[in-house]
Amino acid sequence: MNELIKKAVALLESDSVQVIIGYAEGTGTRTRAIFITRTADCENLIFDSRCVQNLAVYLTKSEIKKLGKPAIVAPIPVLRSILQLAVENQITENDLVVLGITPQSELVDFESFAAIEAFLSTHQIVIEEKYQETIREIKAMPVTERFAYWVKELEPCFKCYACRAACPLCYCTRCTVDNNQPQWISVASHPLGNLEWHIMRAMHLAGRCTDCEACYNACPMSIPIHLLTKNMLQDVTENFGTYGPSLDKLNTLSSFKPDDKESFIR
Amino acid sequence: MTEFEPKIIAFVCNWCTYAGADLTGTSRIKYAQNVKIVRFPCTGRIDFMLLLKSFGEGADGIIVSGCHPNDCHYTSGNFHARRRWIMFRGLLDMLGIDVRRIQYSWVSAAEGAKWADIVNSTVNTIRELGPYTEYEKVAGYLEKEAKQ
């Protein structure tokens, strides 16, 4: 990605941005996030199929904001998160420079959030068939078996909150789970606390999640928590039509239609 | 062995269902005594965490009720609540939490009889389903550990 490096150098030299948020080689075969403030370090920038971390998470972190205006390396999942953050008024167009990367690994410039939206309209969120199949299988279980399945799946969770830290949309500075008066959710690795934590996390992402799988990738125990958000994504599409961030629309749960349909309210 | 008496908690809005339940009382309509009513300003205020907490604290069933659509005291609280319920119900169903144990309804201040009917039918449903032992087992995990 020589082009990416050249672009980064130019941006830093012209002082249009103060920090480049990108990917670099990490431990072993893994990649890591890098925050470049000097042009000499720009050569460390890489981009390949291993770069799956969602960098948009850093846009709302105060430590990173302190570094100055960022330029961010943005493959499709990051672009979706940026757009969602824009919808939620967390960032404005002047706050950042987006170094977009197409699925063909080509560099693409975005002048505005509207341009990102136009680009993403040709790259809609699609839930892969294998996940759809898993969700169908889980839903086909009898209700008690399904409950036992999830209690077992969530059992390894020790509440490190890596899923929360990795999610670009979990940007609240104070979370319900940190609250201890009253304590809503037990901090112990306890089946009830685990269940409540994952329900809460999923519900707070309802209609907002952009399906980047950052939570699942961050989970040290590989708990399939992305299935919960993927399932909700399907529910949103089923009940409220199209899915995905859009600048002229409010979030699904921040808006309503007087004729929303349901079948369970008496 | 004594017959199982379901413990049911009802989260209702101040303006419609609470007034409706009041009317049930003043109309002297008799209904099942298993329900404990908690009054909220609006259905939009009823956080899903409260429903989870109810199950965690040993409720066998839950009723959530508010103003009919277009009748909300705050214009749109129940519309927002409805969307949230749709999403919440889908999530609970995915996780294997028995959605039959949560009854959602619209009860206006004039529908005292409907309130009695909702409570009675929910009590009957929960009576058939029995106590929510699966959730109790999960909720009582720490106590069990302490005993052992």
Boltz contact constraints between the chains, C-beta under 6 A:
constraints:
  - contact:
      token1: [A, 143]
      token2: [B, 96]
      max_distance: 6.0
  - contact:
      token1: [A, 143]
      token2: [B, 98]
      max_distance: 6.0
  - contact:
      token1: [A, 144]
      token2: [B, 134]
      max_distance: 6.0
  - contact:
      token1: [A, 146]
      token2: [B, 96]
      max_distance: 6.0
  - contact:
      token1: [A, 147]
      token2: [B, 96]
      max_distance: 6.0
  - contact:
      token1: [A, 147]
      token2: [B, 134]
      max_distance: 6.0
  - contact:
      token1: [A, 150]
      token2: [B, 95]
      max_distance: 6.0
  - contact:
      token1: [A, 150]
      token2: [B, 96]
      max_distance: 6.0
  - contact:
      token1: [A, 151]
      token2: [B, 138]
      max_distance: 6.0
  - contact:
      token1: [A, 184]
      token2: [B, 49]
      max_distance: 6.0
  - contact:
      token1: [A, 190]
      token2: [B, 141]
      max_distance: 6.0
  - contact:
      token1: [A, 190]
      token2: [B, 142]
      max_distance: 6.0
  - contact:
      token1: [A, 191]
      token2: [B, 138]
      max_distance: 6.0
  - contact:
      token1: [A, 191]
      token2: [B, 141]
      max_distance: 6.0
  - contact:
      token1: [A, 192]
      token2: [B, 56]
      max_distance: 6.0
  - contact:
      token1: [A, 192]
      token2: [B, 138]
      max_distance: 6.0
  - contact:
      token1: [A, 192]
      token2: [B, 139]
      max_distance: 6.0
  - contact:
      token1: [A, 196]
      token2: [B, 52]
      max_distance: 6.0
  - contact:
      token1: [A, 202]
      token2: [B, 91]
      max_distance: 6.0
  - contact:
      token1: [A, 203]
      token2: [B, 48]
      max_distance: 6.0
  - contact:
      token1: [A, 206]
      token2: [B, 87]
      max_distance: 6.0
  - contact:
      token1: [A, 231]
      token2: [B, 94]
      max_distance: 6.0
  - contact:
      token1: [A, 235]
      token2: [B, 90]
      max_distance: 6.0
  - contact:
      token1: [A, 239]
      token2: [B, 86]
      max_distance: 6.0
  - contact:
      token1: [A, 253]
      token2: [B, 83]
      max_distance: 6.0
  - contact:
      token1: [A, 253]
      token2: [B, 84]
      max_distance: 6.0
  - contact:
      token1: [A, 256]
      token2: [B, 79]
      max_distance: 6.0
  - contact:
      token1: [A, 256]
      token2: [B, 80]
      max_distance: 6.0
  - contact:
      token1: [A, 256]
      token2: [B, 83]
      max_distance: 6.0
  - contact:
      token1: [A, 260]
      token2: [B, 82]
      max_distance: 6.0
  - contact:
      token1: [A, 262]
      token2: [B, 86]
      max_distance: 6.0
  - contact:
      token1: [A, 264]
      token2: [B, 104]
      max_distance: 6.0
  - contact:
      token1: [A, 265]
      token2: [B, 104]
      max_distance: 6.0
  - contact:
      token1: [A, 266]
      token2: [B, 105]
      max_distance: 6.0
